Amino acid sequence: MEPLNADAAFLAMTFVVDVDDGGWRPVPLPNLGMSIAMPTKLMSLKDRSGTTSAWEHRQKELYIMAGRHTADFVGEQHAFVERNASYQDEVYKVRDRERWVTSSKNDKGSSYIRSEYINGGWSSVFITGTPHTEPELGLMISSISTDGTTPLFPSEEGVLMRNAMLLLDEINSAETEGRGSGDTVGVSVEPRKVPPAADKEPPAAGGTGTGFLVNADGVLLTNAHVVEDCSLIEVNGQKANLLASSNMFDLAAISVPGALLGEPLQFSSRSAGLNADITIARYPLHGLLGGLNIGRGSISALKGLRGDEINFQISAPVQPGNSGGPAVDRFGNVVGVVVSKLDTVEVADLTGDIAQNINFAVRGDLAKAFLSSNGITFSEAQGGDPMDGETIAQRLQQATHLVRCSG
């Protein structure tokens, strides 16, 4: 399906975090007249002889060699990479007067060499790695430059990086508030205003909501407004700790160490599309209705109110107490977190008509971004075989729990 700004922002934010974690930066090779980006925190200089240098990744089988060579030696290197291919159609070659490029693949991985005729001699960068290093190898290859160092990021003034920084800033701010640590990104961000007509439960002091298990360490995901201003948070009557909270996403992570909370739910590795079937689990109107409630519906719109890309619209019924419940696809994997319903009274006052069954869930991709940026583990699934309704209900019943907030 067509990606939304939120999808692109999530990918860009993930890239920003990965680049920082690995110490990625452009490394000038002045003797060669070239530059290449590499994860400096993870690379070790293994050899330096004359104009040739070699680096090795400390955690993965990834190797780089850069140097000045004779035309005969350059030819031998390119021939070696070409012979490395399992099949000839897996070889890519460029043979210009002042540039040679050869890349090849086999079952053991990929090899790439680029040679440039610069200042009367041949400068070459040779990279090889296993299939597990494809992302790093691809970034290195695309970063090689003879025109000075190539920036790893587009302009900070552009839409992509602005949205990525908004997400990262909010997550870092939530981490600082929720766990007392974390450095915020130096970007000025206005607090997100919840669109009017989104009928969330009032601050949950004395109220209840829903949460679902995301890992074997007893961590559950729920809505931030479910655990807002709570002096005591309980899950099935057991005390829970607040790990992280984000007002922007309206998400919170809580933990009950040592509790037996069932089998964690997995997140879908793909975003759910328009009209996809979903099932939600929740504890609605606790005290009036008994126990876990299961509802079914579909994704009726890929955006929330006024084009909000944090949420998508669902047709599954939502009542007070539903907040924080999982929305899963037909494979039983999480694609969203139930968050609110449309305020039908306010809409009726404005339009004279009563809106029916318009409810919202936080996008699963953003829930994963929230968890990963706060160092909380979760697992993903690649689809699998569709499940029948009873099997999905059993999986949800094992992982979904009542969350109570005391003022």
C-alpha positions in Angstrom: 0.0 0.0 0.0 1.1 3.6 -0.3 3.3 4.6 2.6 2.2 7.3 5.0 4.5 10.1 6.4 4.4 8.1 9.7 5.9 5.0 7.9 8.7 7.0 6.4 9.3 8.9 9.7 9.5 5.6 11.5 12.1 4.2 9.1 14.1 7.4 9.1 14.0 7.5 13.0 15.2 3.8 13.1 18.0 4.7 10.7 19.0 7.7 12.9 19.2 5.4 16.0 21.2 2.7 14.2 23.6 5.2 12.8 24.2 6.6 16.3 24.6 3.2 17.9 27.1 2.0 15.3 29.1 5.3 15.2 28.5 5.6 11.5 30.2 8.5 9.8 32.0 9.3 6.5 35.7 8.4 6.8 38.0 10.4 4.5 40.7 8.5 2.7 42.9 11.4 1.7 45.7 9.3 0.1 43.2 7.8 -2.2 41.1 10.9 -3.0 38.0 9.0 -1.8 35.8 8.6 1.3 33.5 5.9 2.6 31.0 5.7 5.5 31.6 3.0 8.1 30.4 2.1 11.7 33.5 3.4 13.5 32.4 2.0 16.9 32.3 -1.5 15.4 35.3 -1.5 13.0 38.9 -2.3 13.8 41.9 -1.3 11.8 43.6 -4.6 11.1 46.4 -3.6 8.8 48.0 -0.5 7.3 50.8 -0.9 4.8 51.9 2.0 2.6 48.8 3.4 1.0 46.7 0.4 1.8 44.5 0.0 4.9 42.2 -2.8 6.0 39.3 -2.8 8.5 37.3 -5.7 10.0 33.9 -5.6 11.7 34.2 -6.8 15.3 30.8 -8.5 15.4 30.1 -9.5 11.8 32.0 -11.0 9.0 32.5 -7.8 7.1 35.8 -6.7 5.6 37.0 -3.5 3.9 40.3 -2.8 2.1 41.2 0.5 0.5 44.5 1.4 -1.3 46.4 2.6 -4.3 47.4 -0.1 -6.7 48.9 -0.7 -10.2 46.6 -1.2 -13.1 47.5 -4.9 -13.3 46.7 -5.5 -9.6 43.4 -3.6 -10.0 42.5 -5.9 -12.9 43.3 -9.0 -10.9 41.0 -7.8 -8.0 38.1 -7.2 -10.3 38.6 -10.6 -12.0 38.6 -12.2 -8.5 35.3 -10.6 -7.6 33.8 -11.6 -10.9 34.9 -15.2 -10.4 33.3 -15.2 -7.0 29.8 -15.2 -8.4 27.7 -18.4 -8.3 26.1 -17.4 -11.7 27.2 -15.0 -14.3 23.9 -13.1 -14.2 24.8 -12.2 -10.5 27.7 -10.1 -11.7 27.5 -6.3 -12.1 30.3 -4.6 -14.0 31.2 -1.1 -15.1 34.3 -0.6 -17.3 34.9 3.1 -18.1 38.2 4.8 -18.9 38.6 6.1 -15.3 36.2 3.9 -13.3 35.8 0.2 -12.8 33.1 -1.4 -10.7 32.5 -5.1 -10.1 30.1 -6.7 -7.7 29.0 -10.4 -7.3 27.1 -12.7 -5.0 27.2 -16.3 -4.0 25.8 -18.5 -1.2 28.5 -17.2 1.2 27.8 -13.5 0.7 28.7 -10.5 -1.5 31.8 -8.8 -2.8 32.2 -5.4 -4.3 35.1 -3.4 -5.6 35.2 0.2 -7.0 38.4 1.6 -8.6 38.8 5.2 -9.7 41.7 6.7 -11.7 42.7 9.6 -9.6 45.8 11.8 -9.9 47.7 9.4 -12.2 46.9 6.2 -10.4 44.2 3.7 -9.4 42.4 4.0 -6.0 40.3 1.1 -5.0 37.8 0.2 -2.2 37.1 -3.5 -1.8 34.3 -4.7 0.5 33.1 -8.3 1.2 30.6 -9.7 3.7 28.2 -12.5 4.5 24.5 -12.4 3.7 23.8 -11.0 7.2 25.9 -7.9 6.5 23.8 -6.8 3.4 22.4 -3.6 5.1 25.9 -2.5 6.2 27.5 -3.4 2.9 24.8 -1.6 1.0 25.2 1.6 3.0 29.0 1.5 2.6 28.8 1.0 -1.2 26.3 3.8 -1.7 28.4 6.2 0.4 31.7 5.9 -1.6 32.6 9.3 -3.0 35.4 11.1 -4.8 33.8 14.5 -4.2 34.3 14.9 -0.5 32.4 13.1 2.2 28.8 12.2 1.4 26.3 13.1 4.2 24.3 10.1 5.6 21.2 12.1 6.2 19.0 14.4 4.0 18.5 18.0 5.0 17.2 18.5 8.5 14.8 21.1 7.1 13.0 18.5 4.9 9.8 16.7 5.7 11.4 13.3 6.2 13.9 14.3 8.8 11.5 16.8 10.5 9.0 14.0 11.1 11.8 11.6 12.2 13.1 14.1 14.7 9.6 14.7 16.0 9.2 11.0 16.8 12.7 10.7 18.3 12.3 13.8 20.4 9.0 12.6 21.8 10.3 9.2 22.6 13.4 10.6 24.3 11.3 13.0 26.3 9.0 10.2 27.4 12.1 8.1 28.4 13.4 11.1 30.4 10.1 11.5 32.2 9.3 7.8 32.6 12.8 6.5 33.5 14.8 9.6 34.5 17.4 9.1 31.7 18.0 9.7 28.1 19.2 12.7 26.1 16.7 14.6 24.0 17.3 15.6 20.5 18.0 19.3 20.0 14.8 20.0 18.1 12.1 22.3 19.3 8.7 20.5 19.2 5.3 21.7 20.2 3.3 19.3 22.4 1.0 17.2 20.4 -2.7 18.2 20.8 -5.1 15.4 20.8 -7.7 16.1 18.1 -11.1 17.1 19.4 -13.9 14.6 19.2 -11.5 11.7 20.3 -13.4 10.3 23.3 -10.7 8.9 25.6 -11.4 8.0 29.1 -10.6 10.7 31.7 -7.3 10.4 33.6 -7.4 7.0 35.0 -7.1 7.6 38.7 -9.4 5.1 40.1 -10.2 3.6 36.7 -9.4 0.6 34.6 -8.0 -0.2 31.2 -6.4 -3.0 29.3 -2.8 -4.1 28.6 -1.2 -7.0 26.7 2.1 -8.9 27.3 4.9 -8.1 24.8 7.8 -10.1 26.2 8.7 -12.8 28.6 10.0 -10.3 31.1 6.5 -9.4 32.2 6.3 -6.1 30.2 2.8 -5.1 29.0 1.8 -2.3 26.6 -1.2 -0.1 27.3 -2.2 3.5 26.7 -0.5 6.4 28.5 -3.9 7.8 29.6 -4.7 4.5 31.3 -1.8 4.9 33.8 -1.7 8.7 34.0 -1.5 10.2 37.5 -1.6 6.8 39.2 -0.2 6.4 42.7 -0.6 2.6 42.2 -0.8 0.5 39.0 -2.0 -3.0 39.2 -2.2 -5.9 36.7 -4.6 -8.6 37.8 -4.2 -7.3 41.4 -0.4 -7.4 41.3 1.7 -4.2 41.6 3.1 -3.0 38.3 5.9 -0.5 37.5 5.8 2.2 34.9 8.8 1.8 32.6 8.1 4.4 29.9 5.2 6.7 28.7 4.6 8.8 25.6 1.8 11.4 25.4 2.4 11.8 21.7 1.6 8.2 20.9 -0.6 7.7 24.0 1.4 4.6 24.8 2.9 3.3 28.1 5.0 0.2 29.1 4.5 -1.3 32.5 6.1 -4.4 34.1 5.1 -7.0 36.6 8.4 -8.9 37.3 8.0 -12.5 38.1 4.3 -12.7 37.3 2.8 -15.5 35.2 1.0 -13.5 32.5 0.8 -16.1 29.7 2.4 -16.1 26.3 3.5 -12.7 24.8 1.8 -11.5 21.6 4.0 -11.0 18.5 3.8 -7.9 16.4 3.1 -8.2 12.7 6.2 -7.4 10.5 3.9 -5.6 8.0 1.4 -2.8 8.4 -2.2 -3.9 8.1 -4.0 -2.6 5.0 -7.4 -0.9 4.4 -10.3 -3.3 5.2 -8.1 -5.9 6.8 -9.8 -8.1 9.3 -8.9 -7.4 13.0 -9.8 -8.8 16.4 -9.5 -6.7 19.6 -9.4 -7.9 23.2 -10.3 -5.6 26.1 -11.9 -5.3 29.5 -14.9 -3.0 28.8 -17.1 -1.4 31.6 -15.3 -3.4 34.3 -17.6 -4.1 37.2 -20.6 -4.0 34.9 -19.5 -6.6 32.3 -17.5 -9.6 33.4 -14.1 -10.7 32.2 -12.3 -10.4 28.9 -14.3 -9.3 25.9 -13.4 -10.1 22.3 -14.6 -8.0 19.4 -14.1 -8.3 15.6 -14.1 -5.7 12.8 -11.8 -4.2 10.2 -9.6 -1.3 9.5 -12.0 1.2 8.0 -9.5 4.1 7.4 -5.7 4.3 7.5 -5.7 7.7 9.3 -7.3 9.1 12.4 -9.2 12.3 13.0 -8.2 15.2 10.7 -5.6 13.0 8.9 -3.8 12.0 12.1 -1.2 9.4 11.1 -0.5 8.1 14.5 -3.9 6.3 14.6 -6.0 4.3 12.2 -9.8 3.8 12.3 -11.4 0.5 13.2 -14.9 -0.7 13.1 -14.6 -3.1 16.1 -16.8 -1.7 19.0 -15.0 0.2 21.7 -16.3 1.1 25.2 -14.7 2.5 28.4 -12.1 0.1 29.7 -11.0 -0.9 26.1 -8.0 1.4 26.1 -4.7 -0.3 25.7 -6.1 -3.6 24.3 -4.4 -5.3 21.4 -5.7 -5.2 17.8 -4.5 -8.3 15.9 -4.7 -9.4 12.3 -6.0 -12.7 11.0 -2.7 -14.4 11.9 -3.0 -13.4 15.5 -0.2 -10.7 15.3 -0.5 -7.2 16.7 -1.1 -4.4 14.2 -2.4 -1.8 16.6 -3.3 -0.7 20.2 -6.9 0.3 20.9 -6.9 3.9 22.1 -10.3 5.8 21.7 -13.7 6.1 20.2 -15.3 9.1 18.5 -17.2 11.5 20.8 -20.6 10.9 19.3 -22.3 13.6 21.5 -19.9 16.3 20.3 -20.2 15.3 16.7 -24.0 15.2 17.0 -23.9 18.8 18.4 -21.8 19.9 15.4 -23.5 18.0 12.6 -26.9 17.1 13.9 -26.2 13.4 13.1 -25.1 10.5 15.3 -21.9 8.9 14.1 -21.8 5.2 14.5 -19.0 2.8 15.4 -16.0 5.1 14.7 -13.1 4.0 16.8 -9.3 4.3 16.7 -6.1 2.3 17.4 -2.5 3.4 17.5 -0.6 2.1 14.5 1.5 -1.0 15.3 4.6 0.4 13.6 4.6 3.3 16.0 4.1 1.0 19.0 7.2 -1.0 17.9 9.1 2.3 17.6 8.0 3.3 21.1 9.1 -0.1 22.6 12.5 -0.3 20.7 13.4 3.3 21.5 12.9 2.6 25.2 15.0 -0.6 25.1 12.0 -2.9 25.5 12.2 -6.2 23.6 9.4 -7.7 21.5 9.1 -10.2 18.7 7.8 -10.0 15.2 6.1 -12.6 13.0 6.1 -13.0 9.2 2.4 -13.8 8.8 2.1 -17.6 8.8 -1.2 -19.5 8.4 -4.5 -17.6 9.1 -6.1 -18.6 12.4 -9.8 -19.2 13.1 -11.6 -16.9 15.5 -11.5 -19.3 18.5 -7.7 -19.8 18.2 -7.1 -16.0 18.0 -9.4 -15.6 21.1 -7.4 -18.2 23.0 -4.1 -16.4 22.2 -5.5 -13.0 23.2 -7.0 -14.5 26.4 -3.5 -15.7 27.5 -1.8 -12.3 26.9 -4.4 -9.6 27.7 -4.9 -8.4 31.2 -6.9 -5.9 33.3 -4.9 -2.8 34.3 -6.2 -0.8 37.3 -5.1 2.7 38.3 -5.5 4.0 41.9 -5.3 7.7 42.6 
